[in-house]
């Protein structure tokens, strides 16, 4: 027989349950945090099919700061204003054309727009795939940070996750991705025909990953590439005399009305950066083609395109800073290679080849970062901005803004040179006169880099002892260190030891400056020298003096 609780018992049970409901959260909050448990006590959760653990509320996204958003809005506004202004001017211009001329323009306008609409589905972009792979990496970094709370950093569990992280980086960095003007990630605009350049200035804007400053490019496409090689326009079958004027008239109108005359395709790689959750965009090639027949009118190689970088948020640091930088440098070398490539088509006539980014223009937002929040104790505090550019650019390549320090010291150029130098000796600095200027020695010097900063080398020397005195011949070895400033300036310091047929042994300490122009190097140098007699019978005297010189050679 089951006893039913009476009214008083029900009341007591109700009060007891209310007390427990009120006390349990407080007890849970005040409960002591368990100490770090040994690895054997905690089992990692089962991985999903793609090896990624999902944590709600911790999705990684491209960091777009207020500055970046303003930059993107300004770019869109500028393009829209220019389109409206040019379309209005073109309408006024067409009011003065004959009826048949306007008919030809209208026919080509409909044709290009119709073809562009029909081609959209055939030219998918890779932006979504890039972000998916980056999110996969950032989620794995979150997992590693969490696992390090329970496991030692050198444990098998953490090592397994680090290995998976490196695999994900490899997956991201191995592929080449594409963006194009039909997917909305690139925008192509053309100016009116320039008779001086016999072509049209074309500007390519981008909105890759929601950032306006990540990539842009400006160049000139030649008439012969667009029309002669690209093919005659509708209603214009000839190619000479007045037919050229008609083609220019039609294309000026189409560009002014933002018709999709040209199709732009950018191929690029994405690699890890040196900062936490930073990624670098490495343009591989940019091509422009006639939309109606996809005949290429301009091709720009890697050396003519500017790089950019962006950040994910939250910024998570996994591994030591030195390991991160080393891995980023390896990824950069793998992505860029050593070949400079060649520019074909209309770009070769009006653009410089600017390898190494010496001629690229920059503007827009500076460096990038997160909001300063921390995650798992390893998230780094943020920096303002989210897009930047650096590295190689050429011709009229344009890119987003960069930090001054990053441009100045970002990528070292190893001091590998074959250099012919000549110098003059200065024995009395206080009383030195230009009339004292005379040849002291000539050297053929070869230096080879052991790293981005250190080098060693040697060479042959000829020391001039005067008109009536026999010259000395010798050899020397040297070694030193260099840095690179603003891509083309390479200051260095070095030590040198030498010997010659005049029984002279010499030591020198000094430095110089290399100015690099592609593979050509111009050199200025100065050194303090101590030369002593190795054969007293010849009557040589020990001496100290300075030397100032210049040189010319090759670098690679």
VMD Tcl script that draws the C-alpha trace (Angstrom):
set ca {
  {0.00 0.00 0.00}
  {1.46 3.35 -1.12}
  {1.13 6.23 1.28}
  {0.15 9.51 -0.37}
  {1.76 12.63 1.06}
  {-0.55 14.84 2.99}
  {-0.93 18.62 2.54}
  {1.76 19.39 5.11}
  {4.21 16.95 3.47}
  {3.54 18.41 0.04}
  {4.24 21.85 1.38}
  {7.52 20.69 2.93}
  {8.63 19.01 -0.30}
  {7.81 22.15 -2.27}
  {9.87 24.34 0.06}
  {12.77 21.87 -0.05}
  {12.78 21.79 -3.87}
  {12.73 25.59 -4.02}
  {15.70 25.80 -1.66}
  {17.66 23.28 -3.71}
  {16.88 25.14 -6.94}
  {18.20 28.34 -5.40}
  {21.33 26.82 -3.85}
  {22.59 24.60 -6.69}
  {23.68 27.42 -9.08}
  {25.52 29.16 -6.25}
  {27.22 25.94 -5.23}
  {28.23 25.28 -8.83}
  {29.63 28.80 -9.17}
  {31.68 28.55 -5.96}
  {32.92 25.06 -6.69}
  {36.74 24.91 -6.95}
  {38.22 24.70 -10.46}
  {39.86 21.30 -10.90}
  {43.62 21.35 -11.20}
  {45.32 20.61 -14.52}
  {44.74 16.96 -15.10}
  {47.28 14.54 -16.45}
  {47.02 13.60 -20.09}
  {45.65 10.15 -19.35}
  {42.59 11.51 -17.52}
  {41.17 13.49 -20.45}
  {40.17 12.01 -23.76}
  {39.89 14.31 -26.80}
  {36.41 14.50 -28.30}
  {35.81 12.54 -31.47}
  {36.66 14.44 -34.61}
  {34.09 15.19 -37.26}
  {34.55 13.75 -40.75}
  {36.72 16.66 -41.86}
  {38.77 16.55 -38.65}
  {37.43 19.88 -37.34}
  {35.74 20.45 -33.98}
  {33.00 23.08 -34.14}
  {32.47 25.45 -31.24}
  {29.35 27.65 -31.34}
  {30.00 31.38 -31.24}
  {33.67 31.09 -32.28}
  {33.41 31.28 -36.05}
  {36.42 32.98 -37.60}
  {35.73 35.83 -40.02}
  {37.81 38.27 -42.04}
  {38.47 41.28 -39.88}
  {36.90 44.31 -41.56}
  {37.52 47.44 -39.53}
  {35.58 50.67 -39.75}
  {38.44 52.09 -41.80}
  {38.22 49.18 -44.25}
  {34.46 49.57 -44.57}
  {34.86 53.27 -45.26}
  {37.48 52.47 -47.86}
  {35.17 49.97 -49.57}
  {32.22 52.39 -49.46}
  {34.40 55.15 -50.89}
  {35.60 52.90 -53.72}
  {32.03 51.94 -54.62}
  {30.91 55.56 -54.39}
  {33.79 56.76 -56.59}
  {33.07 54.12 -59.24}
  {29.34 54.95 -59.21}
  {29.97 58.72 -59.49}
  {32.42 58.26 -62.36}
  {30.03 55.91 -64.14}
  {27.19 58.42 -63.83}
  {29.33 61.36 -64.95}
  {30.80 59.52 -67.93}
  {27.43 58.09 -69.02}
  {25.97 61.61 -69.00}
  {28.89 62.96 -71.06}
  {28.61 60.05 -73.48}
  {24.89 60.67 -74.01}
  {25.64 64.28 -74.93}
  {28.38 63.07 -77.27}
  {26.11 60.54 -78.99}
  {23.50 63.23 -79.60}
  {25.91 64.58 -82.22}
  {26.47 61.25 -83.95}
  {24.69 60.07 -87.08}
  {21.87 57.58 -86.71}
  {23.90 54.73 -88.18}
  {26.75 55.40 -85.74}
  {24.41 55.20 -82.76}
  {22.95 52.00 -84.18}
  {26.41 50.39 -84.28}
  {27.08 51.49 -80.69}
  {23.71 50.14 -79.50}
  {24.26 46.80 -81.26}
  {27.65 46.29 -79.62}
  {26.36 47.45 -76.23}
  {23.59 44.84 -76.26}
  {25.96 42.17 -77.48}
  {28.57 42.66 -74.73}
  {26.00 42.88 -71.95}
  {24.15 39.83 -73.21}
  {27.29 37.72 -73.48}
  {28.44 38.79 -69.99}
  {25.10 37.76 -68.52}
  {25.28 34.39 -70.21}
  {28.89 33.76 -69.12}
  {28.37 34.34 -65.39}
  {27.64 30.73 -64.51}
  {30.74 29.52 -66.36}
  {33.22 31.57 -64.34}
  {32.97 30.75 -60.67}
  {35.36 32.34 -58.18}
  {37.34 30.64 -55.39}
  {36.74 33.18 -52.63}
  {34.35 30.95 -50.70}
  {36.75 27.98 -50.85}
  {39.61 30.14 -49.55}
  {37.57 31.32 -46.57}
  {36.38 27.79 -45.81}
  {39.97 26.53 -45.67}
  {41.09 29.48 -43.56}
  {38.21 28.93 -41.12}
  {39.25 25.29 -40.93}
  {42.75 26.41 -39.90}
  {41.49 28.91 -37.33}
  {39.15 26.33 -35.78}
  {42.02 23.88 -35.46}
  {44.04 26.57 -33.70}
  {41.16 27.02 -31.26}
  {41.23 23.28 -30.61}
  {44.97 23.33 -29.95}
  {44.60 26.19 -27.47}
  {41.90 24.25 -25.61}
  {43.83 20.99 -25.60}
  {46.92 22.72 -24.17}
  {44.89 23.33 -21.00}
  {44.80 19.60 -20.38}
  {47.85 18.24 -22.15}
  {51.49 19.20 -22.16}
  {52.52 21.08 -25.29}
  {54.85 18.23 -26.22}
  {52.23 15.52 -25.76}
  {51.16 13.20 -28.55}
  {47.65 14.65 -28.48}
  {48.81 18.22 -29.12}
  {51.43 17.02 -31.61}
  {48.67 15.29 -33.57}
  {46.65 18.49 -33.74}
  {49.71 20.50 -34.75}
  {50.36 18.01 -37.53}
  {46.76 18.41 -38.72}
  {47.15 22.20 -38.59}
  {50.20 22.00 -40.83}
  {48.26 19.77 -43.23}
  {45.49 22.37 -43.39}
  {48.02 25.11 -44.09}
  {49.51 22.93 -46.83}
  {46.06 22.41 -48.35}
  {45.45 26.18 -48.39}
  {48.86 27.08 -49.80}
  {49.09 24.35 -52.45}
  {46.24 25.52 -54.66}
  {45.94 28.49 -57.00}
  {42.64 30.36 -56.73}
  {40.76 32.65 -59.11}
  {38.62 35.77 -59.00}
  {36.98 37.44 -61.99}
  {34.91 40.41 -63.07}
  {31.74 38.34 -63.54}
  {31.71 37.04 -59.95}
  {31.63 40.56 -58.49}
  {35.06 40.30 -56.86}
  {36.72 42.36 -59.62}
  {35.46 45.50 -61.36}
  {36.88 46.69 -64.70}
  {36.64 50.26 -65.93}
  {38.12 51.85 -69.05}
  {38.90 55.49 -69.84}
  {38.61 57.20 -73.24}
  {41.08 56.37 -75.99}
  {44.51 58.00 -75.67}
  {46.06 58.85 -79.03}
  {49.49 59.25 -77.43}
  {49.42 55.69 -76.07}
  {47.23 54.30 -78.87}
  {45.05 52.56 -76.34}
  {42.74 52.75 -73.35}
  {43.72 53.03 -69.69}
  {42.08 50.16 -67.83}
  {41.67 50.01 -64.04}
  {40.84 46.80 -62.18}
  {39.33 47.25 -58.71}
  {38.70 44.40 -56.27}
  {36.42 43.52 -53.37}
  {38.18 40.29 -52.42}
  {37.02 39.13 -48.98}
  {35.17 42.43 -48.53}
  {38.38 44.51 -48.62}
  {38.88 47.28 -51.16}
  {42.61 47.64 -50.63}
  {43.66 44.03 -51.02}
  {44.29 44.17 -54.78}
  {44.01 46.67 -57.64}
  {45.77 47.27 -60.95}
  {45.93 49.94 -63.66}
  {47.46 49.67 -67.12}
  {46.92 50.50 -70.80}
  {45.62 48.06 -73.41}
  {46.65 48.78 -77.01}
  {44.25 49.31 -79.86}
  {45.97 46.59 -81.85}
  {45.37 44.09 -79.03}
  {41.70 45.01 -78.46}
  {40.61 45.37 -82.09}
  {43.19 44.00 -84.50}
  {43.96 40.85 -82.50}
  {40.71 40.77 -80.57}
  {38.61 41.01 -83.73}
  {36.48 43.65 -85.43}
  {33.41 44.97 -83.64}
  {29.90 44.31 -84.91}
  {29.14 46.57 -87.90}
  {32.83 47.31 -88.44}
  {34.47 44.66 -90.61}
  {37.40 46.74 -91.89}
  {40.56 47.52 -89.95}
  {42.10 50.63 -91.54}
  {41.56 54.35 -92.05}
  {38.15 55.56 -90.89}
  {37.34 52.09 -89.56}
  {39.79 52.65 -86.70}
  {38.06 55.93 -85.85}
  {34.74 54.08 -85.82}
  {36.12 51.34 -83.53}
  {37.53 53.95 -81.14}
  {34.19 55.79 -81.16}
  {32.28 52.60 -80.30}
  {34.67 51.46 -77.58}
  {34.84 54.92 -75.97}
  {31.06 54.86 -75.70}
  {30.99 51.30 -74.31}
  {33.65 52.05 -71.68}
  {31.86 55.29 -70.73}
  {28.64 53.34 -70.13}
  {30.47 50.65 -68.07}
  {29.70 47.94 -70.61}
  {31.57 44.67 -69.92}
  {33.91 44.94 -72.90}
  {36.76 43.22 -71.07}
  {36.73 40.15 -68.85}
  {39.29 40.21 -66.02}
  {40.61 37.07 -64.33}
  {43.01 37.08 -61.38}
  {44.88 33.95 -60.33}
  {46.31 34.07 -56.82}
  {47.67 32.08 -53.93}
  {46.95 32.54 -50.23}
  {49.65 31.74 -47.67}
  {50.17 32.23 -43.95}
  {51.56 35.54 -42.72}
  {54.11 36.31 -40.02}
  {51.54 37.66 -37.53}
  {48.81 35.73 -35.71}
  {45.89 34.84 -37.99}
  {47.43 36.86 -40.84}
  {47.19 35.66 -44.43}
  {48.94 36.95 -47.53}
  {47.45 37.17 -51.00}
  {50.07 36.47 -53.69}
  {48.79 37.40 -57.18}
  {50.07 34.93 -59.75}
  {48.68 36.43 -62.96}
  {46.08 38.86 -64.26}
  {44.54 38.52 -67.72}
  {42.14 40.75 -69.63}
  {40.19 39.32 -72.56}
  {37.51 40.53 -74.98}
  {34.20 39.48 -73.48}
  {32.60 38.54 -76.81}
  {35.27 36.03 -77.88}
  {37.58 35.67 -74.82}
  {40.65 36.58 -76.88}
  {43.41 37.74 -74.51}
  {44.38 41.42 -74.84}
  {46.63 41.80 -71.77}
  {48.52 39.41 -69.52}
  {50.46 40.50 -66.42}
  {52.76 38.09 -64.62}
  {53.49 37.78 -60.90}
  {56.32 40.32 -60.98}
  {53.95 43.06 -62.13}
  {51.32 42.58 -59.42}
  {51.27 43.81 -55.83}
  {50.73 41.51 -52.86}
  {48.34 42.18 -49.99}
  {47.52 40.79 -46.55}
  {44.47 40.45 -44.32}
  {43.61 39.16 -40.86}
  {41.05 36.81 -39.33}
  {39.40 37.45 -36.01}
  {39.92 36.41 -33.29}
  {43.69 36.48 -33.78}
  {45.06 33.23 -32.38}
  {48.76 32.54 -31.84}
  {49.82 28.88 -32.01}
  {53.52 28.02 -31.87}
  {56.46 30.30 -31.16}
  {56.86 33.60 -33.07}
  {60.12 32.39 -34.63}
  {58.45 29.22 -35.92}
  {55.58 31.29 -37.32}
  {57.93 33.64 -39.16}
  {60.05 30.76 -40.49}
  {56.97 28.94 -41.80}
  {55.65 32.15 -43.38}
  {58.97 32.77 -45.15}
  {58.98 29.21 -46.49}
  {55.42 29.68 -47.73}
  {56.35 33.00 -49.33}
  {59.32 31.45 -51.15}
  {57.20 28.55 -52.35}
  {54.41 30.85 -53.55}
  {56.55 33.44 -55.34}
  {59.39 31.31 -56.71}
  {62.38 32.89 -58.46}
  {61.00 33.47 -61.96}
  {59.99 37.01 -62.87}
  {57.73 35.96 -65.72}
  {56.94 38.11 -68.73}
  {54.21 40.51 -69.65}
  {52.47 39.95 -72.91}
  {49.97 41.85 -74.99}
  {49.02 45.48 -74.55}
  {50.75 45.86 -71.21}
  {54.26 45.48 -72.53}
  {54.33 48.82 -74.27}
  {53.32 51.16 -71.50}
  {54.15 49.42 -68.24}
  {57.42 48.91 -66.42}
  {58.35 45.43 -65.34}
  {59.08 46.57 -61.77}
  {60.19 43.27 -60.28}
  {60.27 43.38 -56.54}
  {57.67 46.08 -56.14}
  {59.88 49.12 -56.54}
  {57.43 51.00 -58.73}
  {54.08 49.98 -57.28}
  {51.82 52.71 -55.92}
  {50.18 52.24 -52.58}
  {47.24 53.70 -50.76}
  {44.31 52.86 -48.57}
  {44.22 51.16 -45.22}
  {47.37 50.31 -43.34}
  {48.09 47.26 -41.21}
  {45.42 45.01 -39.81}
  {44.43 43.35 -36.62}
  {41.78 42.20 -34.21}
  {39.77 43.96 -31.57}
  {42.18 43.21 -28.78}
  {40.14 40.40 -27.20}
  {41.82 37.25 -26.00}
  {40.79 33.68 -26.57}
  {42.17 30.80 -24.56}
  {45.04 32.94 -23.36}
  {46.68 32.83 -26.79}
  {44.76 35.40 -28.81}
  {46.87 38.42 -29.58}
  {45.70 41.94 -29.08}
  {44.62 43.67 -32.26}
  {45.91 46.37 -34.49}
  {43.89 48.78 -36.55}
  {43.02 48.04 -40.17}
  {42.79 44.77 -42.02}
  {44.36 44.96 -45.43}
  {47.84 45.81 -46.57}
  {50.07 45.29 -49.53}
  {53.72 44.72 -50.09}
  {56.11 42.59 -52.03}
  {56.20 42.61 -55.79}
  {54.42 45.16 -57.90}
  {55.24 46.68 -61.21}
  {54.23 49.03 -63.98}
  {51.16 50.88 -62.84}
  {50.19 48.24 -60.30}
  {48.23 49.64 -57.41}
  {47.44 48.10 -54.08}
  {46.11 48.73 -50.62}
  {48.09 50.63 -48.03}
  {51.08 49.32 -46.17}
  {52.85 50.13 -42.99}
  {56.00 52.24 -43.40}
  {58.11 49.77 -41.44}
  {56.76 46.79 -43.40}
  {57.62 48.40 -46.73}
  {61.06 49.37 -45.45}
  {62.23 46.06 -44.03}
  {59.72 43.43 -45.05}
  {61.65 41.28 -47.51}
  {65.44 41.04 -47.42}
  {67.48 40.80 -50.57}
  {70.44 38.53 -49.99}
  {73.76 40.11 -50.93}
  {74.80 37.96 -53.86}
  {76.90 40.10 -56.20}
  {79.68 40.02 -58.75}
  {81.17 43.48 -58.42}
  {83.99 45.46 -60.03}
  {85.11 48.34 -57.77}
  {87.83 50.98 -57.76}
  {88.88 53.18 -54.86}
  {91.10 56.06 -53.88}
  {93.25 56.22 -50.73}
  {92.83 58.97 -48.11}
  {95.88 59.26 -45.83}
  {95.14 62.64 -44.25}
  {91.45 63.25 -43.67}
  {91.92 66.74 -42.25}
  {93.94 68.05 -45.18}
  {92.49 65.98 -47.99}
  {92.11 67.89 -51.25}
  {90.41 66.95 -54.48}
  {93.83 67.17 -56.14}
  {94.86 64.18 -54.02}
  {92.33 62.01 -55.82}
  {94.10 59.12 -57.55}
  {93.52 55.44 -58.17}
  {94.56 53.20 -55.28}
  {93.23 49.78 -56.28}
  {90.71 47.84 -58.34}
  {88.91 44.71 -57.13}
  {86.80 41.99 -58.67}
  {84.63 40.82 -55.79}
  {82.16 37.93 -55.48}
  {79.88 37.79 -52.42}
  {77.49 34.97 -51.60}
  {74.73 35.10 -48.96}
  {74.52 32.47 -46.22}
  {71.15 33.85 -45.05}
  {68.95 36.88 -45.59}
  {71.40 38.96 -43.57}
  {74.88 37.39 -43.68}
  {77.29 36.95 -46.58}
  {80.88 35.96 -47.31}
  {83.07 36.13 -50.35}
  {86.39 37.07 -51.84}
  {88.13 38.08 -55.02}
  {91.16 39.39 -56.82}
  {92.79 42.79 -56.41}
  {95.20 45.02 -58.33}
  {96.96 47.73 -56.35}
  {98.37 50.66 -58.31}
  {101.71 51.86 -56.91}
  {102.43 54.71 -59.35}
  {103.62 55.23 -62.91}
  {107.22 54.16 -62.35}
  {106.57 51.47 -59.79}
  {105.50 47.89 -60.33}
  {101.87 47.24 -59.41}
  {100.90 44.59 -56.85}
  {98.48 41.73 -57.48}
  {96.64 40.00 -54.69}
  {93.59 38.26 -53.33}
  {91.24 38.82 -50.41}
  {88.42 37.24 -48.43}
  {85.58 39.11 -46.78}
  {82.37 38.65 -44.85}
  {79.62 40.80 -43.40}
  {75.94 41.54 -42.94}
  {73.30 43.49 -44.85}
  {69.69 44.61 -44.67}
  {67.32 45.88 -47.36}
  {65.60 49.27 -47.24}
  {62.73 50.26 -49.54}
  {63.25 47.24 -51.81}
  {66.23 48.65 -53.77}
  {68.71 49.96 -51.19}
  {70.99 47.44 -49.49}
  {73.42 48.86 -46.89}
  {76.08 46.49 -45.54}
  {79.10 46.29 -43.24}
  {82.03 43.93 -43.72}
  {85.52 42.84 -42.65}
  {88.26 42.01 -45.14}
  {91.67 40.29 -45.05}
  {94.07 40.53 -47.99}
  {97.56 39.72 -49.26}
  {99.46 40.79 -52.38}
  {102.69 40.28 -54.29}
  {104.27 43.26 -52.56}
  {104.50 41.20 -49.37}
  {101.70 43.28 -47.89}
  {99.08 41.85 -45.57}
  {96.00 43.94 -44.97}
  {92.96 44.17 -42.74}
  {89.99 46.43 -43.47}
  {86.70 47.29 -41.77}
  {84.04 49.23 -43.56}
  {80.72 49.19 -45.32}
  {78.82 50.40 -48.30}
  {75.53 50.74 -50.10}
  {74.21 48.68 -53.00}
  {71.55 50.26 -55.18}
  {69.83 47.44 -57.06}
  {67.93 47.90 -60.34}
  {66.65 44.45 -61.20}
  {69.93 42.54 -61.70}
  {72.13 45.62 -62.01}
  {73.87 46.89 -58.87}
  {75.59 50.23 -58.29}
  {77.89 50.37 -55.29}
  {79.47 53.02 -53.06}
  {81.85 51.94 -50.27}
  {84.24 53.17 -47.60}
  {86.76 51.34 -45.39}
  {89.51 51.87 -42.82}
  {92.64 49.93 -43.79}
  {95.70 48.70 -41.95}
  {98.51 47.37 -44.16}
  {101.68 45.93 -42.67}
  {104.94 44.60 -44.08}
  {105.29 40.83 -44.24}
  {108.81 40.99 -45.68}
  {111.00 43.56 -43.94}
  {113.74 43.15 -46.56}
  {111.64 44.97 -49.13}
  {111.48 48.02 -46.90}
  {107.72 48.31 -46.79}
  {106.24 50.47 -44.05}
  {103.17 49.71 -42.04}
  {100.40 52.20 -42.84}
  {96.81 53.08 -42.00}
  {94.53 54.91 -44.40}
  {90.96 55.14 -45.59}
  {89.58 54.19 -48.97}
  {86.48 55.49 -50.73}
  {85.24 53.87 -53.89}
  {82.44 52.94 -56.19}
  {81.56 49.93 -58.31}
  {79.20 48.32 -60.77}
  {78.12 44.72 -61.16}
  {75.36 42.15 -61.14}
  {73.16 40.83 -58.34}
  {70.64 37.99 -58.19}
}
mol new
graphics top color blue
foreach p $ca { graphics top sphere $p radius 0.5 }
foreach p [lrange $ca 0 end-1] q [lrange $ca 1 end] { graphics top cylinder $p $q radius 0.2 }
display resetview
